[in-house]
């Protein structure tokens, strides 16, 4: 399965002014809004990923709109709030006796 535990790579790209093209799975699905701040593709759909890359590369208006959406997404967040969110995931896992390998991240 496609995972990116907390979606931080997605946020870092957005904060750097990059439109994100990714599978909306794991932590990425918490932040990626299709056609708002990036492009979401189904897991395993290589054609969708390739088409999205070409669309964003060849459509300056789309690129600009996605970058604006990405910057708006990240400007509403802070490291403190994201670290608090991470801490709450860990606390919940500990409280529920979850072991490594038992966690379905971002679900």
N, C-alpha and C positions, 0 to 999 in steps of 0.2 A: 504494500500500500504506500501511497505518497504521504509523507509526513514532513512537517517542519514544526517542531514542537510548539513553540510559542509565537511564531510568526514574526520574530524579530528581524530576520533577513528582509522580509517584506517591508517592514516599517523603516529599516535603514535605507532601503532603496527609495522608498517614497520620500523620506526626509531629505534625500540627496537630489530630489527633483527628477526621479526616474519613474516612468509609468511601469507598473508591474504586470507581467504576463505570467500567469502561474496556474497551477491546479489549486482550486479552493478546497484544500484539505488541511487537517491539523490546525495549527494556529493561524495559518494564512487565511482561513475562512473567517476568522474574527475581524479581519481588517479589509480584505479585498472585496470591493464592490464592483461587479462587472459593469463596464462602460461608465463608471463614475470616477474611480481612481486607478483603474487598470483593466485587464481583460482576464476573465476566469475561463478556464478550459476544463473539460472533464478529464479525469485521470486516464492516462494511456492514449489520449487523443492527440497524436503527434501532428496530424493535419491541422487541427484547431490551433495548436501552438504556433506552427509555421505560418498559417494564414494571419494570425493575430500579430506576429512580428512584422510581417510584410505590411499589413494594414497600418500599424502604428508608425512604421518607418516611412511610408509613402503618403500619409495624410497628416500634414502639419497641424491642421485644426484639431484633429483627434488627439494627436500627441500633446498639444497645449492643454486641451480640456482635461486629459487624464493626469497630466502633471499638476494642474491646478487642483484637481480633486485629491491627488496624493498629498500635496502640501497642506490642504485643508484638513485631511485626515490626521496627519502627524502633528499639526499645530494644536490640535485639540487634546493631545496626549502629553504625558510627562514621564520621565524615567521613574520618578517616585510612584506614580500610579501603576505603571507596568510592573515594577518590582513588587508592589503590593499585590498585584494580581498573581504574579508568580508565587509569592509566598502563600497566598490562599490556596493555590493548586497543591503545593507541597503539604500544607497543613491538612487539607482534605484527604490527600493520599495517605498521610500518616494516621489520621483519625480512623480511616477505613481499613487500615492494615494492608494497603496496596503495596505489592512488591514490584521491583523492576521487571518489566516485561508484561505486567498485568494492566498497564494503563493504556487506554485509548485516548491519546492526546487530542485535545481540541474538540472532543465530542460532548 
